[in-house]
Amino acid sequence: MIEELLPEPVVAVEAHGLDDAAHTPLYPEEEALVARAVAKRRREFTAVRSCARRAMEKLGVAPQAVLSGERGAPRWPAGLIGSMTHCDGYCAAALVRATELVSLGIDAEPDGPLPDGVLSAVALPDEARRLRTLAAEAPGVHWERLLFSAKESVYKAWFPLTGAWLDFMEADIEISVDPGGHRGGLRATLLVPGPSVAGRPVTHFEGRWTTARGLLATAITIPHPPHT
């Protein structure tokens, strides 16, 4: 799922079911992070790092521990950027060399309704209006959950560039739908000053979404500016 949302230089590895991946041995410093975690948290933590190690190998990088930095963001080996996600029964990691992209963010969610009260906390009025239109035109997707996932991906791409929090209400996301109704594009307009990339301010992020096997997945990628 995730791989189809990302440009070719990015390597994505995913696991459905998590059972095999969850038995991957952890590095001692990773083990310390989940020493007191409940079984579910430990299983997801281990499975997604298994995906990350396999992605490193595909890039020709020796597998290494993936520790947590500020606000829980993963700390990647030098020269790599990446993102991880997990939800019930699924996890994925996406990695790319820093020479290929500036940043990326991925997220996966169950294709089901958001819990009560969450939409009002994450959706701007214009976003809520657009969601109603999408629901009327293509009722087979839980569009509110897709918006939530997209905002998670936006944040994951934003944070490594800024080290700052981005509130759900500080990015306005427009969702487009490809023919067939099961995938499409994302455009996130930043409503606060964005990061600077090669001296140029970033005002919006672009990405893709898809749905399959009871899951929704979103991805945001930030390219290097073209040479002039």
N, C-alpha and C positions, 0 to 999 in steps of 0.2 A: 504493500500500500504506500508506504512512505517513499520508496524509491521512485515511483512514477511521478511524484510531486517535485522532484529535485533535479537540477541540471546535471549533466553528465559527469563533471569532475567529482561530484559528491558520492561517497560510498555509504549506503544505508544497509543495515542488518536488522532484521526483526525476528521476533519469536512469538508464536501463538501457543497458548497453553502454559508456557513458562516452566513446565516440569523439568525438562532436560537442562535448560539454561540456569535454573535456580540451583543446580548442584555444582556449578562452576566454583572452584576454590577461590576465595578472596585473598588478596594481599593483606599482610598484617595490619597495615595502616587503614585499609578499608574495613577490616574486621572490627577495629576499634570504634568505627563510626556506628556500627549496628550491634554492638555487644549487648545492649539492653533493649534492642528493638523487639517488637512483637513478631510472630512468625510471618505474617502477611507482609509487613514492611521489609523484613529481611529477605524474603523470597523475591520481591519486586526489585529491591536494591541489587541483589546478586544477579538476577536475570538480565537486567538492563546493562549491567557492566560486562556480562558475557557478550552481549551484542556489541558493546563498545570495543572490546578486545578483538573480536572478529573483524570489525571495521578497521581497526589499526593494522591488523595483519594484511588486509586487502590493499591498504595504502603502502605496504612495505615498511611499517613502523613496528618495532618490537612492542608487544603488549605490555602495558604499564597500569599501575593503579590509577583509578579515577576518584580523586578526593573531592570534597565539597568546599567551595570557597565562600565568599560573601553571599548572604541570602540563599545559600544552598546551591549556587551555580556550580556546575562541574568545572574542575580545573584540568585542562587538556595538556598533553605533552607539547613542548615548544614546537612551533611551526604548524600546529593543527588548530582548527576551530571545529566546534560541533555542538550537538544538542541531543538530549535524550528524553524519552517519554515512556510512561507506563500507565496502564489502567487494568481493570480486571481481565485477566487472560491474555494480555498482549503487552509487548514492550518493543522498543526500537531505539536505535542509535544511528545518528548520521554524522559523518566526519568528512572533512575536506582540508586540503592544505591551505594555509592562510594566503598563499600567493594566488589562489583561485577565487576566493570569496572574502568579503569583509566580515560577514557574520551570517548566521542562520539560526532558525528556531523551528522545532517540530513539536506537534502535540497530537495525541490520539485520545478519543473519548468514546464511550458507548453511544451508539445511535439511539438515544432515548431522551425523554423529556428532562429538562433541567429541574432540580428540586424547587419547590415553591419559594418564591421570593428572590431567587437568584437573578432572574432576568432584569428586574428593575435596578439591580446593583451593578450590572455590567453593560447595559444597552443605553445608548443615547436615544433621545426621541426620534431622530431621523433613522437610526438603525432599527428601532422597534417598528417603525412604519414600513421600512423595506422588508423586514422579516414577515410581516403580515401579508405583503404582496407575494413574496416567495412561497409562503405556506398555501396561499390560494392557488397559485399557478403550478406548484409541484409539491403536493402534500406528502410525498413519500420520504421526505428527509426531515429530521428534527432540526430545523434551522436555528432555533435558539441555542441548542447545544453546539451547533457548528460555529456560531458567532463566538461563544465562550472559548471554544478550542482555538479559533483564529486569534483571539486576544491573548491567549496563553503563548501562542507561537510568536506573536509580535513582541511580547515582553521578553521572551527568551532570546530573540535576535537583538533587541534594544539593550538589554542589561550589560552584555560584555563591552559595548561601545561607550557606555555612559557611567556604569557603576551606580546608577540611580534608579529609584522606583518609578514605574510608569503605571498610573492608575487606569483602571478599565475605561474610565470616561475621558481619557486623554488621547485616545486614538479612535477615529471614525472609520469603520470598516464597511466597505461595499463588497458584496458577494455577487459574482457573475456565474452563470450556469452554462455549461457546454451542452450541445445537442445530446439527448439521452438522459439528462437530468441528474447524473450521478457523480459529476465532477465539474470543476470550473476554476475561476480565478478569484483572487483576493487583492484588494487595494486598501491599505490602511493609511489614512491621512493623519499625520501627527498634529495634535492640537496644542502642543507645547513645543518649545525649541528642540529640534532634533540634534543628533550627533553630527559632528563634522567628519567627513571622509575625504582625505587628500585635500583639505582646505575648503571643501564644498559642503554647505549645510544639506542634510538629508531631510526632506519634508514629507516623504511617504515611503512606505514599504510595499513590496509586491510579493504575491505568493500564489499557492494553488491549494485546492482541497479535493478530497474524494471520499466516497463512502462504499463500503463492501464488508461482507461477513459480520454485520451487526456493529460495525465501527465507523466512526468519522475520523478523518485524519487531515491535518492542515500543516503547511510548511511555508515559512517566509525565508527568502534569501536576499541578501544585500550584496550586489556586485561591486567590484572596484569600478570607479569612474573610467570612462574611455579615455585613452590618451589623446591629447590634442597637440 
